[in-house]
Amino acid sequence: MRSFSLLAAVGLAIAISGCSDYDVILKKQTEMDARLEQLVQGSAATNTRLTEMNNEVKEMQARIKSQAADLEGLKSAERQVRELNSSMAGSPRHISEPSSPKIEVVNKDATPPEKDAGPQEAYMKAFGLFSSNKYNEAVAAFEAFIKAYPTNEYAGNAQYWIGECHYTQHDYPLALEAFNKVVSNYPKGHKVPDAMLKTGFTLISMNETVKAKATLQALVDKYPKSQAAAKAKERLARF
């Protein structure tokens, strides 16, 4: 009887250790996915900035050309003043010399007002907060992004990372709600398979085993070639 109890205890310890290791692997995978997306978004942001810089150079060249034309106009006006003063030098003294014309240079290229940062920068700012483990601030930033750019191609991604913020903090009800919104609100988004996978994991954490199995199996059936489906198959095999 004591031998059986000992074996049961050893088995339980191995199972618990296996679950712990799996959770660590899952967390590392999530972090790797986050870093990968950050690199992709960072590359896109760099390309956008290069385009903006190119446009700024063109605008500066046009401004320099305009200012050169203004300078040439000033030189011409100065020559006219000198010539007028010279011609008036021999005139009778009762004729007052004309005053130099007042030349006012107006800067037509005044600094434009600060432009909207745009969806790319707003998304990267929110993602940076997530990467820095500032989950509450990240949630607020992602929600603001979705509100400002509801039809943007990364709106679904933003909704997914809101779920990850809650999942990482073990707030499973909110995580489940967020992941479900990815599937329902952005059915054509490329984060749908990942959202279904994390929905399954969230249900497991909530001890909703039956629903978790159904969700993971639905993922495998609908997106069989996705990486999320491969992870779902692996998890289904462990039930």
C-alpha positions, 0 to 999 in steps of 0.5 A, spaced: 500 500 500 505 504 501 509 502 495 502 504 491 502 511 494 509 512 493 508 511 485 502 515 485 506 521 488 512 520 484 507 520 478 503 526 480 510 530 481 512 528 474 505 530 471 506 537 475 513 538 472 511 536 465 505 542 466 510 547 469 515 545 463 510 546 458 507 553 461 514 555 460 515 553 453 508 556 451 511 563 455 517 563 451 513 561 444 509 567 446 515 572 447 518 569 441 512 571 437 512 577 440 519 579 438 518 576 431 512 581 430 516 587 433 521 586 428 517 585 422 513 592 424 520 595 426 522 594 418 515 596 416 516 602 420 523 603 417 521 603 410 515 608 412 520 613 415 525 612 409 520 614 405 518 620 409 525 622 409 526 622 402 519 626 401 522 631 406 529 632 402 525 633 396 521 639 400 527 642 402 530 642 395 524 645 393 524 650 399 532 652 397 530 653 390 525 658 392 529 661 397 534 662 392 529 665 387 527 670 393 535 672 394 536 673 387 530 678 387 533 682 393 539 683 389 535 686 383 532 690 388 538 693 391 541 694 385 535 698 383 536 702 389 543 704 388 542 706 381 536 710 383 540 714 389 546 715 384 541 718 379 538 723 384 545 725 387 546 731 382 539 733 383 537 740 386 537 739 394 530 741 395 528 735 391 528 730 397 531 723 396 526 718 395 527 713 401 529 706 400 523 701 398 521 697 404 522 690 402 519 685 406 520 677 405 515 673 407 516 665 409 511 662 404 514 655 407 512 656 414 513 650 419 507 645 418 503 643 424 505 636 427 502 631 423 498 625 426 503 619 428 499 615 424 497 607 425 504 604 424 507 609 429 501 608 434 501 600 433 508 600 435 508 604 441 502 599 444 507 593 442 513 596 445 509 597 452 507 590 451 514 588 450 516 592 456 511 588 460 507 594 461 500 590 460 495 595 463 498 600 459 499 596 453 491 594 453 489 601 453 494 603 447 491 597 443 484 599 445 485 606 443 489 604 436 482 599 435 478 605 436 482 610 432 483 605 426 478 600 426 479 598 419 486 597 419 489 591 417 493 590 424 486 592 428 485 584 429 493 583 431 491 589 436 485 585 439 489 579 439 495 582 443 490 585 448 488 577 449 495 576 451 496 581 456 490 579 460 493 571 459 500 573 461 497 576 467 492 570 468 486 574 468 483 568 464 475 571 463 478 577 460 483 573 455 477 569 453 473 575 451 479 578 447 481 572 443 474 571 442 473 578 439 479 576 434 475 570 431 468 574 431 470 581 429 476 579 424 474 573 421 479 574 415 485 576 419 491 572 420 491 572 427 485 568 427 488 561 428 493 564 434 487 566 437 483 560 437 489 556 440 490 561 445 482 560 446 483 553 447 489 554 452 485 559 456 479 554 457 484 549 459 487 554 465 479 555 467 478 547 467 473 547 461 476 541 458 471 539 454 470 546 451 478 547 450 478 540 446 472 542 441 476 549 440 483 546 439 480 541 434 476 546 430 482 550 429 486 543 426 480 542 422 479 549 419 486 551 419 490 544 418 496 547 415 497 553 420 503 553 426 497 554 431 494 547 428 500 544 429 501 546 437 493 544 437 495 537 435 500 537 440 496 539 446 490 535 444 495 529 444 496 530 451 489 530 454 
